[in-house]
Amino acid sequence: MSSIFGPVHSRRFGTSLGIDLSSSNKQCNFDCLYCELAPAPAIAHQNTVTPLESILADLKEALLKHPSIDVITITANGEPTMYPHLDHLVDEINTIKGDIQTLILSNSACLGEPSVFNTLLKLDQVKLSLDAATSETFKKIDRPAEGIEISGIIENITRFSHVFKGQLFLEILFVKGVNDSLSEVKALERALLPITCDRIDIGTIDRPPAYSVQGLSFEELYLLSCHFDPALPIHIVSRTHATATPSSYSDDEILTTLDKRPLTSDDIDALFDSKSKQRFENLLNQGKIAKIERSNINFFSPSENIHRKRSK
């Protein structure tokens, strides 16, 4: 089985060619409640290792077939940073990729290992997961292998964010009744504020999960987003179950809403009724609302408060 899949188009990352570092079976140090793969005990090391030479041969062949891609995405049926030859793989990719960006999708658990930390510094883009900030919730939602603690993960993400030169994205996946309480959101906020990143993507279950759990509606995600500090670059990504009721907003209410949480065009389509959308367009044309670009995603915020919306 080839370790390469795609290309697939991502609104967040462009046209991506994926590398699966565990194509034969799930190998992960988490067994997350929401995982789209079948349940499997969390493990500390890969038991089945795909030969490096095989991955590189598959990648070179795929690049010849698909030269016009934006990013090579390193992922796995599990956790890609568990792959023992990751550093060598990244070095080899960097010699052949040309102008193509490199991206890894990681659960952050191995970031405390110096070899993994230093390897990820060689990438152009890194996306790290952080589903909880308290030990109890972390163990409930992510079901980690023994010895993995959320305090260490947060510390390592923070440290990495201060030295990484590329684009850093964080992702939080919310599960109804598990990590969506106000107290957990506030704990996440405290963890996120010292981290320097380009964007924080919040989402929910979009595919059938490993366990019997439920996702949140778009409206519930939006309300959760409003509890985070406005300086955090929050982006709502899940729209499979986007069930929001469009509401009427005055000019002042539009500006206040955008000040609390910058919104994308999709957010505005879901939240604003037709007259409010016209008011939004008028404010945009008057220069009272400005567009912010954060790594391929356009957000709208009051012009006078642009300086408050930090990015890396």
C-alpha positions in Angstrom: 0.0 0.0 0.0 1.4 3.4 -1.0 2.1 5.8 1.9 1.1 8.8 -0.3 -2.5 10.0 -0.7 -4.1 12.9 -2.5 -3.8 15.5 -3.6 -6.7 16.9 -1.6 -7.8 20.5 -1.3 -7.9 22.2 2.1 -9.3 25.7 2.6 -6.8 26.2 5.4 -3.7 24.8 3.7 -4.2 24.7 0.0 -3.7 21.7 -2.3 -2.0 19.0 -0.2 -0.2 15.8 -1.0 -0.3 13.6 2.1 2.3 11.2 3.6 0.9 8.5 5.9 3.6 7.3 8.2 1.5 4.4 9.5 -0.5 3.3 6.4 -1.0 -0.3 7.5 -2.7 0.2 10.9 -3.4 2.7 13.6 -0.4 3.5 15.8 -0.9 6.4 18.2 0.0 7.5 21.7 -3.6 8.7 22.1 -7.0 6.9 21.7 -9.2 10.0 21.3 -12.9 9.7 21.8 -13.6 11.5 18.6 -11.0 9.7 16.4 -12.3 8.7 13.0 -10.3 5.5 13.2 -11.4 2.4 15.1 -10.6 2.3 18.9 -7.1 1.0 19.6 -5.0 1.1 22.8 -2.6 4.0 23.1 1.0 2.9 22.6 4.3 4.6 23.1 6.2 3.4 20.0 5.3 2.2 16.5 5.2 -1.6 16.3 5.1 -1.6 12.4 7.6 0.8 10.8 7.2 1.7 7.1 10.7 1.7 5.4 12.0 5.2 4.8 13.1 4.2 1.3 9.6 3.1 0.4 8.1 6.4 1.5 10.6 8.4 -0.4 10.1 6.4 -3.6 6.3 6.8 -3.3 6.7 10.6 -2.7 9.1 11.1 -5.6 6.7 9.3 -7.9 3.7 11.3 -6.7 5.5 14.6 -7.1 6.2 13.8 -10.7 2.5 13.1 -11.2 1.3 16.1 -9.2 3.9 19.0 -9.5 1.4 21.8 -8.8 0.7 21.3 -5.1 1.0 23.8 -2.3 2.0 21.6 0.6 3.4 18.1 1.5 1.5 17.1 4.6 3.0 14.6 7.0 0.4 12.7 9.0 -0.4 9.1 10.0 -3.1 6.6 11.0 -2.1 7.7 14.4 0.7 10.1 15.5 3.4 10.9 12.8 6.0 12.0 15.3 6.2 8.5 16.6 7.8 7.5 13.3 11.4 6.6 14.2 13.0 7.9 10.9 11.1 11.3 10.9 14.2 13.5 11.1 15.8 11.7 8.1 12.5 11.9 6.2 12.2 15.6 6.7 15.8 16.2 5.6 15.2 14.2 2.4 11.9 16.0 1.7 13.6 19.4 2.1 16.1 18.4 -0.6 13.5 17.6 -3.2 10.5 19.8 -2.4 11.5 23.0 -4.1 9.0 25.7 -3.4 6.5 23.4 -1.9 5.7 23.9 1.8 6.0 21.1 4.4 3.4 20.6 7.1 2.9 18.1 9.9 -0.3 17.3 11.8 0.6 16.3 15.3 -1.1 15.7 18.7 1.8 17.4 20.4 2.6 14.5 22.8 6.1 13.8 21.5 7.2 17.4 21.4 9.1 17.0 24.7 11.5 14.6 23.0 14.5 16.8 21.8 14.8 14.9 18.5 11.1 15.5 17.6 11.3 19.1 18.8 14.3 19.8 16.6 12.9 17.9 13.6 9.7 20.0 13.6 11.8 23.2 13.6 12.9 22.1 10.0 9.3 22.3 8.7 7.5 25.2 7.1 4.2 24.7 8.9 3.3 22.8 12.0 -0.2 22.1 13.4 -0.4 20.9 17.0 -3.5 19.7 18.8 -4.5 20.9 22.3 -8.0 19.6 23.2 -7.8 20.3 26.9 -5.8 22.1 29.5 -6.7 20.3 32.7 -5.4 16.8 33.5 -8.9 15.2 34.1 -10.4 16.4 30.8 -7.2 15.6 28.8 -7.3 12.0 30.0 -11.0 11.7 29.3 -11.0 13.1 25.8 -7.5 12.1 24.4 -7.0 8.9 26.4 -3.2 9.1 26.3 -0.6 6.4 26.8 0.8 6.1 30.3 3.2 8.9 31.4 1.9 11.6 29.0 0.7 14.7 31.0 -1.1 17.8 29.7 1.1 20.1 31.7 4.2 19.0 29.9 2.5 19.2 26.5 1.4 22.8 27.2 4.9 23.7 28.3 6.5 22.1 25.2 4.0 23.8 22.8 4.8 27.2 24.4 8.5 26.6 24.2 8.3 25.5 20.6 6.2 28.5 19.6 8.8 30.9 20.8 11.6 29.5 18.6 9.8 28.1 15.5 10.3 30.3 12.5 7.5 28.9 10.3 3.7 29.0 10.6 2.3 27.5 13.7 -1.3 26.4 14.0 -3.1 25.0 17.0 -6.3 23.0 16.9 -8.9 22.3 19.5 -11.6 19.7 18.9 -14.7 20.1 21.1 -16.9 17.2 22.2 -20.2 17.8 23.7 -20.2 17.4 27.5 -16.5 16.5 27.6 -14.3 19.6 27.0 -16.9 22.3 26.3 -17.5 23.6 29.8 -16.7 27.3 30.6 -14.1 26.2 33.2 -12.3 24.1 30.6 -12.4 27.0 28.0 -10.9 29.3 30.6 -8.2 26.8 31.3 -7.5 26.6 27.6 -7.4 30.4 27.4 -4.8 30.5 30.1 -2.7 28.0 28.3 -3.0 29.7 24.9 -2.2 33.3 25.8 1.6 32.7 26.3 1.8 30.8 23.0 2.8 32.6 19.8 0.9 31.1 16.8 -0.6 32.1 13.5 -4.1 30.7 14.1 -6.1 28.7 16.5 -8.6 26.4 14.8 -11.6 25.2 16.9 -13.8 22.5 15.6 -15.9 19.5 16.5 -16.8 16.0 15.3 -17.3 16.0 11.5 -16.9 12.2 10.9 -18.2 9.1 12.6 -16.2 8.9 15.9 -14.5 5.9 17.5 -16.7 6.2 20.6 -20.3 7.2 21.3 -19.9 10.9 21.6 -21.4 14.0 19.9 -20.2 17.2 18.4 -21.3 20.7 18.8 -23.4 22.9 16.4 -21.7 25.8 14.7 -23.8 28.1 16.9 -22.4 26.4 20.0 -18.9 26.7 18.7 -19.3 30.3 18.0 -20.6 31.0 21.6 -17.6 29.1 23.0 -15.3 31.2 20.8 -16.6 34.3 22.4 -15.4 33.2 25.8 -11.7 33.3 24.6 -9.7 36.4 24.9 -10.3 38.5 21.8 -6.5 38.8 21.2 -6.4 35.0 20.4 -6.6 34.3 16.6 -9.5 31.9 16.9 -11.0 30.4 13.7 -14.1 28.1 13.6 -13.5 25.3 11.2 -16.3 22.7 11.5 -19.4 23.4 9.3 -20.8 19.9 8.7 -23.5 20.6 11.2 -23.6 24.4 10.9 -27.0 25.0 12.4 -27.1 28.6 13.4 -30.2 30.8 13.3 -29.4 34.0 11.4 -30.1 37.1 13.6 -30.5 40.8 13.2 -27.6 43.0 14.1 -27.4 46.8 14.2 -24.3 48.6 13.1 -23.0 48.9 16.6 -23.8 45.2 17.3 -21.9 44.2 14.2 -18.8 46.2 15.3 -19.1 44.9 18.8 -19.4 41.3 17.6 -16.5 41.6 15.3 -14.4 43.2 18.0 -15.1 40.3 20.4 -14.4 37.7 17.7 -13.2 38.4 14.1 -15.4 36.5 11.7 -14.9 34.9 8.2 -17.4 35.3 5.4 -18.8 31.9 6.2 -19.3 32.9 9.8 -21.2 36.0 8.7 -23.4 34.0 6.3 -24.4 31.7 9.1 -24.9 34.3 11.8 -26.3 37.4 10.1 -29.7 37.8 8.4 -30.0 39.5 5.0 -30.4 43.0 6.3 -27.5 42.6 8.7 -25.3 41.4 5.9 -26.1 44.6 4.0 -25.2 46.6 7.1 -21.9 44.7 7.2 -21.2 45.5 3.6 -21.9 49.2 4.2 -19.6 49.3 7.2 -16.9 47.5 5.1 -17.3 50.0 2.3 -17.1 52.9 4.8 -13.8 51.6 6.1 -15.1 50.9 9.6 -14.4 47.2 9.1 -11.1 45.8 7.7 -10.0 42.4 6.4 -7.3 40.5 8.1 -5.5 37.6 6.3 -4.3 34.8 8.6 -2.6 32.0 6.6 -5.0 31.7 3.7 -8.1 32.6 5.8 -9.7 36.1 5.6 -11.2 37.5 8.8 -13.1 40.8 9.4 -12.6 43.1 12.4 -13.3 46.7 13.3 -10.6 48.8 11.6 -9.7 50.7 14.8 -9.0 47.5 16.7 -6.8 45.7 14.1 -3.7 46.2 16.3 -5.3 44.2 19.0 -5.7 41.1 16.9 -2.4 39.5 17.3 -0.7 37.0 14.9 2.7 35.5 14.9 
